């Protein structure tokens, strides 16, 4: 049996000001529900220069507190 892990990221645009923290949190929880425990989250590409770094910590908190 092959073991697979999804290595994918949250779209970098979710870290821009035009997206609310709640939208990002909801998206993060959805991804975790769909693919946990076989996912490694990352920011697709990289955090945009005008991205909000506080959202990165928020995603970390969501992942840390996630229980499937």
TORKEDREN-869246 format. One record per residue: residue in one letter; chain; x, y, z of N, C-alpha, C, O in turn. Coordinates in steps of 0.02 Angstrom, whole numbers, plus 50000, padded with zeros to 5 digits. Last residue first. Example, Ala and Ser with C-alpha at 12.3 -4.5 7.8 and 13.67 -1.06 7.14 Angstrom:
! residues 2
<'S','A',<50642,49888,50354>,<50684,49947,50357>,<50645,50002,50394>,<50670,50057,50402>>
<'A','A',<50660,49716,50390>,<50615,49775,50390>,<50660,49835,50390>,<50712,49834,50423>>
END
This chain:
! residues 68
<'X','A',<49528,50829,50705>,<49481,50799,50656>,<49422,50763,50688>,<49380,50736,50653>>
<'X','A',<49568,50977,50773>,<49558,50907,50793>,<49507,50877,50746>,<49449,50897,50746>>
<'X','A',<49678,51114,50780>,<49633,51072,50739>,<49629,51001,50766>,<49681,50970,50780>>
<'X','A',<49767,51198,50838>,<49707,51181,50876>,<49660,51134,50840>,<49607,51117,50867>>
<'X','A',<49865,51212,50740>,<49883,51185,50804>,<49822,51161,50844>,<49825,51111,50879>>
<'X','A',<49790,51273,50638>,<49819,51206,50628>,<49835,51173,50695>,<49820,51115,50705>>
<'X','A',<49763,51396,50700>,<49708,51353,50677>,<49733,51281,50670>,<49701,51234,50693>>
<'X','A',<49893,51446,50719>,<49850,51433,50777>,<49792,51386,50759>,<49775,51342,50798>>
<'X','A',<49932,51461,50585>,<49970,51417,50630>,<49928,51398,50691>,<49928,51340,50712>>
<'X','A',<49842,51559,50547>,<49839,51493,50515>,<49875,51442,50559>,<49851,51386,50569>>
<'X','A',<49892,51665,50627>,<49824,51641,50635>,<49816,51571,50606>,<49785,51527,50637>>
<'X','A',<50018,51685,50572>,<50012,51661,50641>,<49943,51633,50654>,<49936,51582,50689>>
<'X','A',<49975,51734,50449>,<50017,51673,50451>,<50013,51643,50521>,<50006,51582,50529>>
<'X','A',<49912,51850,50479>,<49871,51795,50455>,<49910,51729,50456>,<49881,51676,50462>>
<'X','A',<50015,51936,50508>,<49974,51912,50563>,<49930,51854,50542>,<49912,51812,50584>>
<'X','A',<50063,51978,50386>,<50100,51925,50421>,<50060,51897,50479>,<50070,51839,50498>>
<'X','A',<49980,52009,50243>,<49976,52023,50315>,<50007,51965,50354>,<49979,51910,50355>>
<'X','A',<50064,52061,50091>,<50024,52014,50131>,<50029,52031,50205>,<50076,52064,50227>>
<'X','A',<50142,52128,50005>,<50091,52167,50039>,<50043,52122,50078>,<49988,52143,50097>>
<'X','A',<50223,52026,49957>,<50254,52082,49992>,<50203,52125,50030>,<50219,52154,50082>>
<'X','A',<50145,51865,49992>,<50155,51924,49949>,<50186,51982,49989>,<50176,51986,50050>>
<'X','A',<50226,51720,50039>,<50185,51775,50063>,<50198,51836,50019>,<50256,51856,50011>>
<'X','A',<50236,51609,49896>,<50264,51641,49956>,<50217,51696,49978>,<50172,51717,49941>>
<'X','A',<50174,51477,49832>,<50224,51524,49810>,<50259,51553,49871>,<50307,51524,49896>>
<'X','A',<50056,51448,49955>,<50075,51438,49885>,<50120,51495,49863>,<50105,51553,49874>>
<'X','A',<50108,51414,50111>,<50080,51469,50072>,<50104,51457,50001>,<50164,51457,49987>>
<'X','A',<50065,51250,50168>,<50113,51302,50153>,<50076,51359,50119>,<50017,51351,50100>>
<'X','A',<50035,51098,50253>,<50013,51163,50228>,<50072,51209,50217>,<50121,51208,50254>>
<'X','A',<50026,50936,50216>,<50075,50984,50242>,<50057,51051,50211>,<50062,51060,50151>>
<'X','A',<49917,50804,50255>,<49931,50866,50219>,<49984,50906,50256>,<49987,50907,50317>>
<'X','A',<49844,50695,50314>,<49895,50685,50262>,<49906,50748,50221>,<49904,50746,50159>>
<'X','A',<49742,50681,50403>,<49805,50704,50428>,<49862,50702,50377>,<49920,50708,50394>>
<'X','A',<49664,50808,50309>,<49699,50789,50370>,<49692,50714,50380>,<49639,50686,50365>>
<'X','A',<49585,50847,50201>,<49647,50810,50188>,<49685,50788,50250>,<49734,50751,50244>>
<'X','A',<49464,50911,50240>,<49467,50870,50180>,<49528,50824,50178>,<49522,50767,50155>>
<'X','A',<49497,50984,50355>,<49444,50933,50358>,<49449,50885,50299>,<49438,50825,50306>>
<'X','A',<49594,51071,50300>,<49613,51023,50352>,<49561,50967,50357>,<49579,50908,50363>>
<'X','A',<49514,51146,50213>,<49570,51106,50187>,<49590,51053,50237>,<49602,50995,50218>>
<'X','A',<49429,51206,50309>,<49402,51163,50256>,<49456,51118,50227>,<49445,51058,50219>>
<'X','A',<49518,51283,50383>,<49482,51228,50416>,<49453,51179,50364>,<49453,51119,50374>>
<'X','A',<49555,51375,50283>,<49605,51332,50315>,<49572,51272,50347>,<49595,51215,50339>>
<'X','A',<49434,51439,50257>,<49467,51402,50204>,<49517,51352,50234>,<49522,51295,50212>>
<'X','A',<49411,51501,50383>,<49363,51452,50355>,<49395,51409,50302>,<49384,51348,50301>>
<'X','A',<49523,51586,50388>,<49514,51534,50438>,<49467,51480,50413>,<49480,51421,50421>>
<'X','A',<49495,51669,50279>,<49556,51629,50279>,<49550,51572,50329>,<49570,51516,50315>>
<'X','A',<49377,51728,50323>,<49378,51690,50260>,<49438,51644,50257>,<49433,51586,50236>>
<'X','A',<49423,51792,50439>,<49373,51739,50444>,<49371,51696,50381>,<49366,51635,50385>>
<'X','A',<49506,51890,50388>,<49536,51836,50428>,<49488,51777,50434>,<49508,51719,50433>>
<'X','A',<49461,51930,50218>,<49455,51937,50290>,<49490,51878,50326>,<49501,51826,50296>>
<'X','A',<49549,51998,50085>,<49520,51936,50112>,<49518,51943,50188>,<49569,51959,50219>>
<'X','A',<49616,52113,50058>,<49549,52106,50030>,<49513,52044,50054>,<49452,52037,50044>>
<'X','A',<49746,52101,50108>,<49696,52137,50147>,<49625,52127,50122>,<49577,52133,50161>>
<'X','A',<49809,51932,50079>,<49802,52003,50063>,<49746,52034,50104>,<49703,51999,50130>>
<'X','A',<49810,51799,50095>,<49846,51837,50145>,<49845,51912,50131>,<49877,51952,50167>>
<'X','A',<49753,51740,49987>,<49714,51739,50049>,<49747,51781,50104>,<49714,51797,50154>>
<'X','A',<49849,51738,49889>,<49802,51794,49888>,<49759,51796,49951>,<49732,51849,49968>>
<'X','A',<49913,51616,49903>,<49945,51676,49930>,<49897,51735,49933>,<49905,51779,49976>>
<'X','A',<49818,51476,49949>,<49833,51527,49898>,<49860,51591,49930>,<49832,51616,49979>>
<'X','A',<49903,51357,50044>,<49848,51405,50043>,<49865,51457,49991>,<49922,51481,49989>>
<'X','A',<49976,51213,49965>,<49972,51273,50004>,<49907,51310,49999>,<49864,51297,49957>>
<'X','A',<50035,51046,49989>,<50003,51099,49951>,<49994,51159,49997>,<50002,51156,50057>>
<'X','A',<50059,50891,49985>,<50101,50948,50002>,<50075,51005,49960>,<50093,51012,49901>>
<'X','A',<49987,50750,50045>,<49975,50807,50002>,<50017,50866,50027>,<50010,50886,50084>>
<'X','A',<50054,50591,50045>,<50045,50652,50083>,<50036,50708,50033>,<50073,50713,49984>>
<'X','A',<50025,50416,50042>,<50030,50480,50007>,<50018,50537,50056>,<49978,50532,50102>>
<'X','A',<50085,50255,50031>,<50065,50309,50076>,<50076,50375,50039>,<50128,50386,50008>>
<'X','A',<50029,50107,49955>,<50067,50170,49951>,<50040,50220,50000>,<49979,50226,50010>>
<'X','A',<50042,49941,50000>,<50000,50000,50000>,<50044,50062,50000>,<50090,50069,50040>>
END
